[in-house]
Amino acid sequence: MPMTITCEAMGYSCGFGITGESMDQILSGIKHHSLEFHDYSPEELDDPAVIEAWKGAMRQSARPGATRTPRDESDRYIVPH
């Protein structure tokens, strides 16, 4: 089943969205987009903390709105570029 994620759902003020059949496929597109448009370095794209934050955002955005867990992101380690 196709999944879609947007930059906005991941905390960025960007209209980009990507659809894929798997989390790996979507992550690949996110990495490419982040490198090109959000000034991420290749090293940042391979950082496990960055990848885990993106996976968490994908999992969270896939849940129905009424069951999403509110997140306090004031102490968030990964800050959007």
C-alpha positions in Angstrom: 0.0 0.0 0.0 1.5 3.4 -1.0 2.5 5.8 1.7 2.9 9.5 1.4 4.9 12.0 3.6 5.3 15.7 3.2 8.0 18.0 4.4 5.4 19.9 6.4 4.5 16.7 8.3 8.2 16.3 9.2 8.4 19.9 10.6 9.7 21.8 7.5 8.0 24.7 5.8 8.2 23.1 2.4 5.5 21.9 0.0 7.4 18.8 -1.1 5.7 15.4 -0.7 6.8 11.9 -1.7 4.9 8.7 -2.2 6.4 5.2 -2.1 5.6 1.6 -1.5 8.0 1.1 1.4 9.7 3.2 4.1 13.1 2.5 2.5 11.8 3.9 -0.8 10.4 7.0 0.9 13.6 7.5 2.9 15.7 7.4 -0.3 13.5 10.2 -1.8 13.7 12.2 1.4 17.5 11.9 1.5 17.7 13.1 -2.1 15.3 16.0 -1.5 17.0 17.0 1.8 20.5 17.1 0.2 19.3 19.1 -2.8 16.8 21.6 -1.1 17.4 21.6 2.6 21.2 21.8 2.6 21.9 18.6 4.4 25.3 17.2 4.1 25.9 13.6 3.0 27.1 12.9 6.6 23.9 14.2 8.1 21.9 12.0 5.8 23.6 9.0 7.2 23.2 10.0 10.9 21.1 7.4 12.7 19.5 10.1 14.8 18.3 12.0 11.6 17.0 8.8 10.0 15.2 7.8 13.2 13.6 11.2 13.5 12.3 10.9 9.9 11.0 7.4 10.5 9.2 8.6 13.6 7.6 11.5 11.7 6.5 9.0 9.0 5.0 6.7 11.5 3.3 9.5 13.3 1.8 11.1 10.1 0.4 7.7 9.1 -1.8 7.5 12.2 -5.3 8.9 12.1 -5.4 12.4 13.5 -7.5 11.5 16.5 -4.9 8.9 17.7 -1.7 10.9 17.0 0.5 11.5 20.0 1.0 15.2 20.7 4.7 16.0 20.5 6.5 18.7 22.4 9.4 19.4 20.0 10.9 22.3 22.0 13.9 20.1 23.0 14.1 18.3 19.6 17.6 17.2 18.7 17.0 17.3 14.9 16.3 20.9 13.8 15.0 21.4 10.3 17.4 23.3 8.0 
